[in-house]
Amino acid sequence: MTALDPDSDPVFLARKGYYRKPAVAALATPPKQPMALIAAEHTAQLNAPQNEDTFSKAEENELLFQDVELVWEPRGRRATAIDVLSSTTTMEVGIDLGALSGVALRNMPPARANYQQRAGRRGNAIATVVAFGSADSHDEHYFSEPDGMIRGAVVDPKLTLDNKDIVRRHILAFLLQNYHQARLPNIEETKRHDLFSVLGTVSEFCSGAGILNRDNFAAWLTENEEVLRDRVDSWIPNELSPEDRDDLLINMREDCLGAIDNAIGFVPKGEQGSNGENESIKDESEGIPEIGDERQKLNISTLLDRLLYCGKLPRYAFPTDVAAFHIFDRDRSTPFRPIMRFAPQQGLPIALSQYAPGKQVWIAGKRYTSGAIYSVMKDERFNAWEARRRYLECEKCGFARTEDIEKIAQGDIQNCPACLSQGTFGPARNWMRPPGFAHPEDLDELTSPDEIPETSYATRAKLTMESPLENQGWLPVNDRIRVFSVRQHLLVSNTGPRNEGYSYCTKCGRIEAATAPKSTLSGSHRKPFPARDTEKNCEGGGLTRHLVLGTDFITDIALFSMRVESPIRLTPGDYRTDVALRTLSEALAKAACKLLEIEPGELMAEYRPALTQPGAEGLEAEIFLYDTLPGGAGFASQLPERGAELFQLALALMKTCPEDCDTSCYRCLRSFKNKFEHALLDRHVGAELLEYLVTGDLLPFDDRRLRNAIKLLHDDIERNGDNLVVEDNVSMDVPGAGKFTDPIYISRADGAKFAVIVSGPLEIDYPVDPIVDVAQGNPDILKIIHINELAIRGNLADATNDVLTKVRGPNFSHSLRSGT
C-alpha cells in the first residue's frame, strides 16, 4: 500500500481531477467562485400526462433554457435558468434557439439532413458543433470521413407513389370518410364519440343495426360511384402506371367492399350458412383472416380498429399500437382518479423491450422500475387477458406462433411444424398483448443505480404463415432463389428472462419475472395503482405463471426461398446454419436499404426453415425482408423485381470489407442494432453460401481461415493426445488415386492411421480433395475424420474431444489439459 497524493498522482488527476478542481479552487486563498452549470432533460419521456397541464416538463425545460420565466404556470416555480439541455431527437424537429452557443452530438446522426437539422438549432446564426462517434460502423465511417456528413446537398426524401396497394388503402380511407360525412347528421348522440368508435362496431356494421352498415354502404357506393370515381381520379398519384390506375378506378367499388368483407369476415346474402347468420355478428373477435389459414382471435370490436389491424387502411401517421409507461403522481392522485407524473409512450414492439417487467427506466434523473401491466381504461387490461392466446416456440429452430386457447391446453408440447422435430414445439404458454406498463405506486423512485435486475428483450419479428405452395405466385430469381411478395402479420414476443416468462396477477396487474428468487404474487400483495386505504392490498388468487407478452403487426414482406443441394446443408437449429443465415439476413437488409436509398432500419430481415419437407432436411431455407413501419411503407414490395440485383449487392458487401476482417466488423456487417448477434456474423460463411446461391458454384472456403483452424486443432490435439503421434502436412499415397497432403495425420500405437480433414463451414463430410473421397472408401488403409471449421472456431475443446474420441474409440473419456 502506498500513499496517494491527489495533487500529483497522474491516474487520480486523469479520473477525478476535473471534478475535484473547482472544490480545491473554492477553498484556496483567495477563494475562486465555482462556475455552476444547470443541466436538464428534453425528451419525449417528459410528456404532458394530464389534459390540464399547459406545458409538459420537456417544454418547461425548453423555455427555461431560453431564460423564459414561467410565472403563470403553477409548476413553474423554478427561478434558475437552464444552461445545458440534454436532448433526444425531439430537439431536431425545427426548434430554433437564437441564443444557442453550441451543439454537442452524442453520436453521428443517421444522415446529412439530420446533422443539418441538429446543428442548425440556432437558426441562421453560427454555433460550435462537436460530434462524437460511437463504436459502430455508421459512426466510425463518418468520424473518419466527415465530409459526407457535414457538407453537400441533402438527399431529397423519397415517397413511394407508384405502389398500387398503398393507393388502394388510401382509396378505402377516402370512401369511408365520405360515407361517414354523408351519414354524419343522422348519428345518434347517445353513441360513443371517441376516435375509434366513429364507424361503429363490427356487429352493427354487419347486421345493419347501425346507421353506418355494410348494406347501406354498398348502396351508397353504387349510387355515387361515378362522382366518387372522378374525385378519386383527381388525387391519386400520376406516378401510377396506366394499367394500375385503370384497374383501381374501374374496380373501386368491388375492391372497397372486398377489403372490408375480408377484414370483418362478412359473407354476402346467399352465401351464408343454413341459419342465415353472419359469423362476424356472433363473435366480434372472429373473421380476421391470415394467409396460411390462420386466424388471430383478438378483442377487436370496433370497425376502425379491425380495418387498421388487418392493414386495410393506411396508418403511417396513425400510431394505434402504442403502450405507455405510467408513473403515478402520489401527491395529486386519488383512488378515483390516478394522475400521472410521467407517461412516456413507445410503439408496442419497442415497448416490449424498453418497458419490459423488471426493466429500469430513467426519467428526469430518477430511476423507475416496470412492475405492472396497467391502463387508465380499466377494462383494457381485463379485455387483454380475456383475448389471450397460447404461445408455442420450437426449442430447436426458433419457429413460433400463437393458437386459440380452445385449441391447445397450457403446457402442451407438439411436433414442430417447421423443422418437424419431435416434441420440441412448446410447452404452450399464455400469450397476452399488454395495454401498457407502470411503475408500481408503492415503490419509491431512486436516484442512483442499484443492482441491475435480470431483464429480457423482445424476439425478432417471426413469420408464422405457412410456406406458399408452388403455384401460389412465386417469382424466380434464378434456379436456386425465388421470391414471394405478401402482406402478413409478424409476431413479436418477450418470453422473459431465461425464456421462463412472467408471473402475473390477473386481478390487479402486478407482474414480475418468473425467475424472481422471491415471488410476492401468490398471496396477498400491494396493488400497483392508487386505491383506498382499506383496498390497497390485492388478496391474490389470480396468479398465472410463465406468461409471454407480445404483439403482432401487419406489414409488407418479401419472402425469399433458397434451395441448396448436397454437400451443403442448412440444418434447422444447427450452429452453422444460424451463422450462415443470420449473416445473410443482415447483408440482405443492408443491401436492400442501399439499393432503395432508404435509411438503415427501414427494412429488416429474419430467417426460418422453409415449412416444407426439404426445409426440415436442411435443403431449403427462407429469409424474409419486411418494412419495420407497421402497416408497411411499400419498400419490401419493391424487392421482388430487383431480386438478382439485391443478392449481387449483398455478396459484394460481404466480400469487400474495408478492414478485410476475419469474421465481421463495424465496417461491414456489425452495428448497434445487431449487437446481440455479433458472434453469429461471419462474412466469409455468408459469402460462401451466397456465392453458391447466385452462381451455383461451391467455391473453396477462405484459405487463411482454414489454415488458422488447422493450426489451432493440430496444436490442441498434440497437447492432449497422449500416446498418439500427431503430424502436420503429411504426404499420403492412396492406392489407385494418387497423393494428397494430410493437414493433420494421427497414428495410434497399434498402427491405426487417421487423417483429420477440416472442411468449410457449410459442407458436411465433404472431401476438400477428390483423392480423400477415394481414401474414405478404404477405412482399412486410412480412416478419415471430418471436422468443421466453425466447430473449431466456436469451441476448440469440443472439436478436440470429438477427434480424440473417434481416434481412441467411444469409451474414451479424458479431460483436456489447461491451455486448450
FENNORBEL-V487778 format. One record per run of one state. SS is the DSSP state (@ for helix, = for strand, . for the rest). FROM is the first residue (numbers start at 1). LEN is the number of residues. If there is no record, write none. Layout:
ss:SS from:FROM len:LEN
ss:SS from:FROM len:LEN
This chain:
ss:. from:1 len:9
ss:@ from:10 len:18
ss:. from:28 len:11
ss:= from:39 len:4
ss:. from:43 len:14
ss:@ from:57 len:9
ss:. from:66 len:18
ss:= from:84 len:4
ss:. from:88 len:1
ss:@ from:89 len:4
ss:. from:93 len:9
ss:= from:102 len:4
ss:. from:106 len:6
ss:@ from:112 len:8
ss:. from:120 len:8
ss:= from:128 len:4
ss:. from:132 len:5
ss:@ from:137 len:8
ss:. from:145 len:2
ss:@ from:147 len:4
ss:. from:151 len:13
ss:@ from:164 len:23
ss:. from:187 len:8
ss:@ from:195 len:3
ss:. from:198 len:3
ss:= from:201 len:1
ss:@ from:202 len:6
ss:. from:208 len:6
ss:@ from:214 len:10
ss:. from:224 len:1
ss:@ from:225 len:11
ss:. from:236 len:6
ss:@ from:242 len:9
ss:. from:251 len:1
ss:@ from:252 len:13
ss:. from:265 len:14
ss:@ from:279 len:4
ss:. from:283 len:6
ss:= from:289 len:2
ss:. from:291 len:3
ss:= from:294 len:2
ss:. from:296 len:6
ss:= from:302 len:1
ss:@ from:303 len:7
ss:. from:310 len:12
ss:= from:322 len:7
ss:. from:329 len:5
ss:= from:334 len:1
ss:. from:335 len:2
ss:= from:337 len:1
ss:. from:338 len:2
ss:= from:340 len:8
ss:@ from:348 len:7
ss:. from:355 len:5
ss:= from:360 len:4
ss:. from:364 len:2
ss:= from:366 len:4
ss:. from:370 len:2
ss:= from:372 len:2
ss:. from:374 len:4
ss:@ from:378 len:9
ss:. from:387 len:2
ss:= from:389 len:6
ss:. from:395 len:5
ss:= from:400 len:4
ss:. from:404 len:9
ss:= from:413 len:2
ss:. from:415 len:10
ss:= from:425 len:2
ss:. from:427 len:2
ss:= from:429 len:4
ss:. from:433 len:4
ss:= from:437 len:3
ss:. from:440 len:6
ss:= from:446 len:1
ss:. from:447 len:15
ss:= from:462 len:2
ss:. from:464 len:11
ss:= from:475 len:2
ss:. from:477 len:4
ss:= from:481 len:14
ss:. from:495 len:2
ss:@ from:497 len:3
ss:. from:500 len:2
ss:= from:502 len:4
ss:. from:506 len:4
ss:= from:510 len:4
ss:. from:514 len:11
ss:= from:525 len:2
ss:. from:527 len:6
ss:@ from:533 len:3
ss:. from:536 len:1
ss:= from:537 len:2
ss:. from:539 len:4
ss:= from:543 len:21
ss:. from:564 len:4
ss:= from:568 len:1
ss:. from:569 len:6
ss:@ from:575 len:22
ss:. from:597 len:6
ss:= from:603 len:7
ss:. from:610 len:3
ss:@ from:613 len:4
ss:. from:617 len:3
ss:= from:620 len:8
ss:. from:628 len:8
ss:@ from:636 len:3
ss:. from:639 len:1
ss:@ from:640 len:16
ss:. from:656 len:19
ss:@ from:675 len:6
ss:. from:681 len:2
ss:@ from:683 len:13
ss:. from:696 len:7
ss:@ from:703 len:18
ss:. from:721 len:4
ss:= from:725 len:10
ss:. from:735 len:3
ss:= from:738 len:10
ss:. from:748 len:5
ss:= from:753 len:7
ss:. from:760 len:3
ss:= from:763 len:1
ss:. from:764 len:6
ss:@ from:770 len:7
ss:. from:777 len:6
ss:= from:783 len:6
ss:@ from:789 len:6
ss:. from:795 len:1
ss:@ from:796 len:13
ss:. from:809 len:12
